[in-house]
Amino acid sequence: MPRILLSIFRKEFIHIWRDPQTLIIMFLMPVLMLFLFGYAIDMEMKEIPTAVIDHSRSAESRLFTEQLASNGFYKIKNDPDLETDPDLVFRKRTVRCIVIIPENYARDLVVQGQGKIQLLVDASDPNAANFINNYLSRVAVSQNMRLSKNMIRVFSLEPRLMYNPDMKSAYFFVPGLIAVILLLISALLTSITIVREKERGSMEQILVSPVRPIHILVGKVLPYSIIGYLAGLMILLIGMFWFHVPLRGSFAAINLMMLIYILTGLSFGLLVSTIARTQQVAMMAALIITILPTIMLSGFMFPIRSMPEILQYAARIIPATYFLEILRSIMLKGTPLSGLWPQVWPLLLITSLLLTAAIRKFNLKLN
């Protein structure tokens, strides 16, 4: 490594070590974001307040109620207004759903081989209503299997959930959080470090010194590449050991893809720094352009296939879209890199374009 490049590299590390704000952004903020989002974004519903109106009062209806209360999804609650005005119970938000077992439930099971149960769901939250309905469908299927075990059936459906059998939302969200945090930290730190030199007037001193633009670029970006990688490794290990997200694929492969993705964020931050004039503008640009598209359009929160077609095309130019698919495939499915080439080459292409644009813009600013 040339002596000039080594001097810039060492100077940047000393500055990072003496700047508490940068250290907080690099190490404390990723951990806080991971724990905050990891616990706040939870698609699993437990102990749903549920009321049961049992008009049958039979052994069969009691069996259904016991099974409903034993799976952990539902918590049976009583309300004095339940029998007279169920709508009032929903308005008070005492319960989220009401299960009504009709009087002839036990007789219909014996005579017709089937019984009907009514479910009233508070659908003011559509997603929650959908989960409640799906959970109750599971209980109903389990109950039917138990009651019809002595009956001849043409076929039975035995579903097997692959890669996430317990349907833990952490398995889905933690890889997404790694993608969001890595891109944000990489872009934010690089954009600030270049603009800081402009604000303090030290960029003019660099311009009159015998330093080539490539030395400045590599000397400033390389420390943040190393620190960004360490931060990414840290949140990956927290996701594995604290949130128990498995890593079924190659650890070396996931590290390689993290380095490429960090380079993407650093290139974007460098591009922002050549345009922005103040640190506040650079921070706002990095936050808005990285967080919003990554969370909303990359598949982190919502499936890309369910978006309008124009947004699906927009999602394909977001680096996190491909990195998310790579992370989830390696961690949950154990897919090797050879099987991820359809996601790897677009990420490499976006990274190359961003890096080329950032270098050209940076050189023009210095020349």
C-alpha positions in Angstrom: 0.0 0.0 0.0 1.5 3.4 -1.0 2.6 5.6 1.9 0.2 8.4 0.9 -2.8 6.0 0.8 -1.7 4.5 4.1 -1.6 8.0 5.7 -5.1 8.8 4.6 -6.3 5.3 5.7 -4.7 5.8 9.2 -6.0 9.4 9.5 -9.6 8.3 8.7 -9.4 5.5 11.4 -8.1 8.0 14.0 -10.9 10.3 13.1 -13.5 7.5 13.4 -12.0 6.5 16.8 -12.2 10.1 18.2 -15.7 10.8 16.8 -18.3 9.4 19.2 -21.1 10.2 16.8 -19.6 8.0 14.1 -19.0 5.2 16.5 -22.6 5.3 17.7 -23.9 5.3 14.1 -21.6 2.3 13.2 -22.1 0.0 16.2 -24.9 1.1 18.5 -27.5 2.1 15.9 -27.5 -1.2 14.0 -28.0 -3.2 17.3 -30.8 -0.9 18.4 -32.5 -1.1 15.0 -32.2 -4.9 15.0 -33.7 -5.3 18.4 -36.4 -2.7 17.9 -37.5 -4.0 14.5 -36.9 -7.6 15.4 -39.3 -7.4 18.3 -41.7 -4.8 17.0 -42.3 -6.4 13.6 -43.9 -9.7 14.6 -46.5 -11.2 12.3 -47.3 -14.0 14.8 -50.4 -13.5 16.9 -50.8 -15.1 20.3 -53.4 -15.1 23.0 -56.0 -13.5 20.7 -58.9 -12.4 23.0 -61.8 -14.7 22.0 -65.3 -15.2 23.3 -67.2 -18.5 22.9 -71.0 -18.6 22.9 -71.8 -22.3 23.4 -75.5 -22.9 22.8 -74.9 -26.6 22.4 -73.5 -27.3 25.8 -72.4 -30.8 24.8 -69.3 -32.9 25.1 -68.5 -32.2 21.5 -68.7 -28.4 21.9 -66.7 -28.5 25.1 -64.0 -30.5 23.3 -63.9 -27.9 20.5 -63.6 -25.1 23.1 -60.8 -26.9 24.9 -58.9 -27.4 21.7 -59.4 -23.8 20.8 -57.9 -22.6 24.1 -55.0 -25.1 24.2 -53.1 -24.1 21.0 -51.8 -20.7 22.4 -53.5 -18.6 19.6 -56.7 -17.9 21.5 -57.4 -16.7 25.0 -61.0 -17.4 26.0 -62.6 -14.4 27.7 -66.1 -13.7 29.0 -68.1 -10.5 28.8 -71.4 -9.7 30.4 -72.7 -8.1 27.2 -71.8 -11.1 25.1 -75.1 -12.8 24.9 -77.2 -9.6 24.6 -75.1 -7.4 22.3 -72.0 -8.9 20.6 -71.5 -5.7 18.6 -71.0 -3.8 21.8 -68.3 -6.3 22.8 -66.4 -5.5 19.6 -66.8 -1.8 20.0 -65.3 -2.1 23.5 -62.5 -4.1 22.0 -62.9 -6.7 24.7 -62.4 -9.5 22.2 -61.1 -9.8 18.6 -63.4 -12.6 17.6 -66.5 -14.5 18.8 -67.1 -18.2 18.2 -70.8 -19.2 18.2 -71.5 -22.9 18.6 -75.2 -23.5 17.6 -77.6 -25.6 19.7 -77.8 -28.5 17.2 -74.0 -28.8 16.8 -73.6 -32.2 18.5 -76.7 -33.7 16.8 -75.5 -32.5 13.3 -72.1 -34.2 14.0 -73.9 -37.5 14.7 -76.6 -37.4 12.0 -75.0 -35.5 9.2 -71.3 -36.1 10.0 -70.6 -32.4 10.1 -71.4 -29.4 12.2 -71.4 -25.7 11.5 -69.7 -23.1 13.8 -70.1 -19.4 13.2 -67.1 -17.1 13.6 -67.5 -13.3 14.0 -64.2 -11.4 13.5 -63.3 -7.8 14.1 -62.0 -7.0 10.6 -61.1 -3.3 11.3 -57.5 -4.7 11.0 -57.7 -6.9 7.9 -54.4 -8.6 8.4 -55.2 -9.6 11.9 -58.7 -10.8 10.8 -57.0 -13.0 8.1 -54.7 -14.5 10.7 -57.5 -15.2 13.1 -59.5 -16.9 10.3 -56.6 -19.0 9.3 -55.8 -20.1 12.8 -59.4 -21.1 13.5 -59.3 -23.1 10.2 -56.4 -25.1 11.5 -58.3 -25.9 14.7 -61.4 -26.9 12.7 -59.3 -29.2 10.5 -57.7 -30.8 13.5 -61.1 -31.3 15.2 -62.5 -32.8 12.0 -59.6 -35.2 11.8 -60.1 -36.3 15.4 -63.9 -36.8 15.1 -63.6 -38.6 11.8 -60.8 -41.0 12.7 -63.1 -44.0 12.5 -64.7 -42.9 9.2 -63.4 -44.0 5.8 -61.9 -41.1 3.9 -61.0 -41.0 0.2 -57.9 -39.0 0.9 -56.4 -36.7 3.6 -54.2 -33.7 3.2 -51.1 -33.6 5.4 -49.2 -30.3 4.8 -45.6 -30.0 5.6 -44.1 -26.5 6.0 -40.5 -26.3 4.6 -37.7 -24.1 5.9 -39.8 -22.4 8.6 -42.1 -25.1 10.1 -42.9 -23.1 13.2 -43.9 -20.0 11.0 -41.6 -17.7 13.1 -41.7 -14.2 11.7 -38.1 -13.6 12.8 -36.9 -16.0 10.1 -38.5 -13.7 7.6 -37.7 -10.3 9.0 -34.2 -10.6 10.5 -32.5 -11.2 7.1 -34.5 -8.2 5.8 -33.3 -6.1 8.7 -29.7 -7.0 7.9 -30.2 -5.7 4.4 -31.8 -2.5 5.5 -29.2 -1.7 8.3 -26.2 -2.5 6.1 -27.3 -0.3 3.2 -28.2 2.5 5.6 -25.0 2.5 7.6 -22.7 2.1 4.6 -24.4 5.0 2.6 -24.8 7.2 5.6 -21.2 7.1 6.8 -19.6 7.5 3.4 -21.8 10.5 2.5 -21.0 12.2 5.8 -17.2 11.7 5.7 -16.7 13.4 2.3 -19.1 16.3 3.0 -17.4 16.9 6.3 -14.2 17.7 4.6 -16.0 20.3 2.4 -17.7 21.9 5.4 -14.4 22.2 7.4 -12.4 23.5 4.4 -9.9 20.7 4.6 -10.8 19.5 1.1 -8.9 22.5 -0.3 -5.8 21.4 1.6 -6.2 18.0 0.1 -6.5 19.4 -3.4 -3.2 21.3 -3.2 -1.4 18.4 -1.8 0.3 15.7 -4.0 -2.5 13.3 -3.5 -4.3 11.6 -6.4 -8.1 11.3 -6.3 -7.9 7.5 -6.2 -5.8 7.7 -3.0 -8.5 9.9 -1.3 -11.2 7.7 -2.5 -9.7 4.4 -1.4 -8.2 5.8 1.8 -11.6 7.1 2.9 -13.8 4.3 1.7 -11.6 1.3 2.9 -11.9 2.0 6.6 -15.7 2.2 6.4 -15.7 -1.0 4.3 -13.9 -2.8 7.1 -16.1 -1.3 9.8 -19.3 -1.8 7.8 -18.3 -5.5 7.4 -17.7 -5.8 11.1 -21.1 -4.2 11.9 -22.8 -6.5 9.4 -21.1 -9.5 10.9 -22.2 -8.4 14.3 -25.9 -8.1 13.4 -25.7 -11.4 11.5 -24.4 -13.1 14.7 -27.1 -11.4 16.8 -29.7 -12.6 14.4 -28.4 -16.2 14.6 -27.8 -16.5 18.3 -30.4 -14.1 19.8 -33.3 -14.5 17.4 -32.3 -18.1 16.5 -32.4 -17.6 12.8 -30.7 -20.6 11.3 -27.8 -20.4 8.8 -28.2 -23.5 6.7 -25.9 -22.4 3.9 -22.2 -21.4 3.6 -20.9 -18.8 6.1 -18.2 -17.8 3.6 -20.8 -17.2 0.8 -22.9 -15.0 3.0 -19.8 -13.0 4.0 -18.8 -12.5 0.4 -22.2 -11.2 -0.5 -22.2 -8.9 2.5 -18.9 -7.4 1.2 -20.4 -6.8 -2.2 -23.5 -5.3 -0.7 -21.5 -3.0 1.6 -19.6 -1.8 -1.5 -23.0 -1.0 -3.0 -23.9 1.2 -0.1 -20.5 2.9 0.1 -20.7 3.7 -3.7 -24.1 5.2 -3.2 -22.9 7.3 -0.2 -20.0 8.5 -2.2 -22.3 9.6 -5.0 -24.5 11.5 -2.6 -21.4 13.2 -1.0 -20.3 14.6 -4.4 -23.8 16.3 -4.8 -24.6 17.4 -1.2 -23.1 20.5 0.2 -23.8 20.0 3.9 -23.9 17.0 6.3 -27.6 17.5 7.0 -28.5 17.3 3.3 -26.3 14.2 2.9 -27.8 12.5 5.9 -31.4 13.2 4.8 -30.7 12.1 1.2 -29.1 8.8 2.5 -31.9 8.1 4.9 -34.8 8.8 2.5 -33.3 7.1 -0.6 -32.1 4.0 1.3 -34.7 3.3 4.0 -38.0 4.0 2.2 -37.4 2.0 -1.0 -35.7 -0.8 0.9 -38.5 -1.2 3.4 -41.4 -0.6 1.0 -40.3 -2.1 -2.4 -37.6 -4.7 -1.8 -39.8 -7.4 -0.5 -38.8 -6.8 3.1 -42.4 -6.0 4.2 -44.6 -6.8 1.3 -44.4 -9.4 -1.5 -43.1 -7.9 -4.8 -45.5 -9.9 -6.9 -48.5 -8.3 -5.1 -47.4 -4.8 -6.1 -48.6 -2.9 -9.2 -46.5 -3.8 -12.3 -44.8 -0.4 -12.4 -43.6 -0.8 -8.8 -42.4 -4.3 -9.6 -40.1 -2.8 -12.2 -39.0 -0.2 -9.6 -38.2 -2.9 -7.1 -35.7 -4.5 -9.6 -33.4 -1.5 -9.5 -33.1 -1.6 -5.7 -30.0 -3.5 -4.5 -31.8 -4.8 -1.4 -34.3 -6.7 -3.5 -31.5 -9.1 -4.7 -29.6 -9.1 -1.4 -32.7 -10.0 0.5 -33.4 -13.0 -1.8 -29.7 -14.1 -1.4 -29.8 -13.8 2.4 -33.0 -15.7 2.9 -32.0 -18.4 0.4 -28.6 -19.0 2.0 -29.8 -18.7 5.6 -33.1 -20.6 5.4 -32.7 -22.9 2.5 -28.9 -23.5 2.3 -28.8 -22.5 -1.3 -25.2 -22.4 -2.7 -24.0 -19.3 -4.7 -24.2 -21.3 -7.9 -28.0 -21.5 -7.5 -28.3 -17.8 -6.8 -26.8 -16.4 -10.0 -30.1 -14.8 -11.1 -29.9 -12.6 -8.0 -26.1 -12.2 -7.9 -25.5 -10.8 -11.3 -28.0 -7.9 -11.0 -26.5 -7.0 -7.7 -23.0 -7.0 -9.2 -24.3 -4.9 -12.1 -26.0 -2.3 -9.8 -22.9 -2.2 -7.7 -20.6 -1.6 -10.7 -22.8 1.1 -12.1 -23.0 3.0 -8.8 -19.3 2.6 -8.2 -18.4 3.8 -11.7 -20.7 6.8 -11.4 -19.4 7.7 -7.9 -15.7 7.5 -9.0 -16.3 9.6 -12.1 -18.3 12.2 -10.2 -15.7 12.3 -7.5 -12.8 12.7 -9.9 -14.6 15.6 -11.7 -15.1 17.4 -8.3 -11.4 17.1 -7.5 -10.0 17.9 -11.0 
